Amino acid sequence: FNMLSNCIFGTKKQIMADFTISGKMKVKTLKANFKEAYGSTLRVYVGKKFADDDSTLASIRKADAKGGEVKINGRMLIGNFESKILEEFGIKIQVATPDDTKLADDSISLTQSGK
């Protein structure tokens, strides 16, 4: 409905500046929120495989991970974001281009990754 209403009313989609990630969040929710906020694609891994979309972050994180919540914003560099999630949750993530064909450069911001 959102995309449809944007087309009908000609409204411009506003980029969300930041959001919070918590262990209770499902992988698919994190990926959808990230896509909506920044336009780029988020890849979430368990080991070398992609994480199950229905898993919670808490269920896939490493046992010694801190957990809790992480607040991110569009000015954060991709490399810093990926490191922060690994540090807090023990989960490997990668930011990819909007069409998910290649990984985004670690030295650009999350907002720039979706353009």
N, C-alpha and C positions, 0 to 999 in steps of 0.2 A: 504494500500500500504506500509506503514512504516514497519509493521510486516513482510510482504512478502519480502520486499527488505532486511530486516535484515536476513531472512532465506536464501535468494538467495546468498547474498554477504558475509554472515557470519560476518556482522558487529556487534559489541557489543553496546547495547543501553547504552547511557551515562545518568547517573542520574542527573537531573536538581537540582542545589543547592537551588535556591530560586525563588519565583515569588510573584507578587503583587495581592492582592485581593481588588476589588473595588465594590461599591454598584451597579454599572451598570452591573456587571457580573451576568449571569444566574446561577442558582443552578447547572444545569447539566454541565456547563463550569467549575465551581469551582471544582466539583467532578472529572471531567475528567482530569483537570490540576493537581489536587492533586494526582490522581492515577498514572499519567504519571511521575510526579516528584518523588514520594516517594514509590510507589508500593502498599501502603495500601489503604484502603477504607475510604472515608469520608461520614459520615451520617450527614445530615442537617435537623433540625427540625423546625417546627412552632408549638409551644406548645409541646404537647406530640406526635404529628403526624409527619411523614416525610414531608418535604417541597416539593412542586410541582417543578419538574425539570425545567419547563419553566418560573418559577418566577425569577425576579431579586432579588438580596440580598436586595436592597433598598426597594422593595415592601413588603418583609417579616420581615424586622427589626422592633424593637420596636420604638415607636414614639420619645422616649427620647434618643435614641442611637446617638453617635457622627457621625458615618458614615465616609466618607473619604476613605482613602486607608490604607491597612495593608500589609507590606512586611514581608514575612516569609522565613525562610531558614531551611535546613535539620538538623541543630544543635539544633534547638529549641525543647524543651521538649514538649511532647504531652499535658500535663496538662497546661503548659504556653500558648500554641497555642490555646487550647479550651477556656481558660480564656480571652485571647486577643480578640478573635472573639466575645465572649459574651460582653466584655467591649466596643468594638468599634462599633459593629453592633447590639448588643442586640439579637443575634442569637445563639441558642444552637447547637453545633456540637459535634460529637464524632468521634474519629479515631478508626477504626476497622481493624482487620487483613486483609491481602490481599484477602482472600476468603470470607470475611465479615461474618464469623461465630461467632466471639466474639470481644469484645472491646479490644483495645491495652492498655497496661500498661501506665499510665500517666507519669511515671518516666523515660521513654526511649525517645530518640530523634525521630523526624519525619522520618529521614533516616532509623533508626533501625526498625521502625514500619513495613516497607515493606519487611523485610528479614525473 
